[in-house]
Amino acid sequence: MKIVARAKCFYSWMVETHIKSDGLIGKLARDMKSDGSRFTRGWRRGRNEAYLNMVGASEGIMKAFDAAWAEYERYKAGFKN
């Protein structure tokens, strides 16, 4: 039986990768962890982006989200889900 690795969801990837990072991406990761269940555990951008807009995230946090999502997409490209 072959075990196939699967990419982490965006939430898990952010918390594990950026929780200790300086700057706005690190702040976003810490905010995501503290908001917990409000962030989806999926692989799609839309609901998390909508949540950030709903809570009035700053322009800086939205730019950090865009940058983090681009990095996440590169990470996911290494997996065949």
Backbone torsions as a table, in degrees:
resi	resn	phi	psi	omega
1	MET	NA	127.2	-178.6
2	LYS	-91.9	130.6	177.5
3	ILE	-95.0	126.4	-177.9
4	VAL	-108.4	124.6	177.8
5	ALA	-72.0	146.3	180.0
6	ARG	-124.6	141.6	178.7
7	ALA	-63.7	146.3	175.7
8	LYS	-73.5	154.4	173.5
9	CYS	-67.4	162.6	-176.7
10	PHE	-57.3	-44.2	-179.6
11	TYR	-57.4	-53.3	-178.4
12	SER	-61.9	-43.2	179.6
13	TRP	-61.1	-45.7	-179.5
14	MET	-61.5	-49.1	-176.9
15	VAL	-64.1	-43.1	-178.7
16	GLU	-73.5	-32.4	-174.1
17	THR	-91.0	-36.5	-168.4
18	HIS	-122.0	4.9	-175.3
19	ILE	-58.7	-31.0	-178.1
20	LYS	-103.6	6.5	-179.1
21	SER	-72.9	145.8	171.8
22	ASP	-78.6	166.5	175.1
23	GLY	84.9	-173.0	-172.8
24	LEU	-71.8	-30.3	177.1
25	ILE	-66.1	-40.3	175.7
26	GLY	-64.0	-41.2	176.9
27	LYS	-61.4	-43.0	177.8
28	LEU	-60.2	-44.9	179.0
29	ALA	-60.0	-43.0	178.8
30	ARG	-66.9	-39.8	176.1
31	ASP	-62.9	-41.1	179.1
32	MET	-60.6	-44.1	-179.4
33	LYS	-65.4	-42.2	-178.7
34	SER	-70.8	-29.5	176.8
35	ASP	-81.0	-16.4	172.7
36	GLY	51.1	-109.2	-170.1
37	SER	-68.6	-9.6	-179.7
38	ARG	-74.3	-20.8	175.8
39	PHE	-93.4	136.3	-178.9
40	THR	-71.2	159.7	177.2
41	ARG	-105.9	37.1	-177.2
42	GLY	-106.1	-172.0	-176.3
43	TRP	-111.0	6.9	-178.3
44	ARG	-109.1	150.5	-173.3
45	ARG	-78.0	-37.9	-165.5
46	GLY	-52.0	-51.9	-174.4
47	ARG	-67.7	-38.0	178.1
48	ASN	-67.8	-40.7	178.0
49	GLU	-63.5	-42.1	178.8
50	ALA	-63.2	-40.8	178.6
51	TYR	-61.8	-45.7	179.5
52	LEU	-60.4	-41.0	177.1
53	ASN	-64.8	-40.8	-178.4
54	MET	-62.4	-38.8	-177.9
55	VAL	-86.7	2.6	176.4
56	GLY	74.6	38.6	178.7
57	ALA	-57.2	144.0	-178.4
58	SER	-66.4	163.4	177.0
59	GLU	-59.0	-38.7	178.8
60	GLY	-62.6	-42.7	178.3
61	ILE	-66.4	-38.7	178.6
62	MET	-65.0	-38.7	176.0
63	LYS	-66.5	-38.3	176.4
64	ALA	-62.7	-40.5	177.5
65	PHE	-61.1	-44.9	178.3
66	ASP	-58.7	-45.4	-179.6
67	ALA	-66.3	-42.4	179.2
68	ALA	-65.1	-39.3	-179.8
69	TRP	-65.3	-40.0	177.8
70	ALA	-61.6	-42.1	177.4
71	GLU	-64.9	-40.7	178.3
72	TYR	-62.4	-41.2	178.2
73	GLU	-60.5	-40.1	177.3
74	ARG	-64.8	-41.0	176.4
75	TYR	-60.1	-48.7	-178.0
76	LYS	-63.0	-29.4	-177.4
77	ALA	-61.9	-20.7	179.4
78	GLY	-80.5	-1.0	-178.3
79	PHE	-118.8	156.2	173.2
80	LYS	-114.6	92.3	-180.0
81	ASN	-89.4	NA	NA
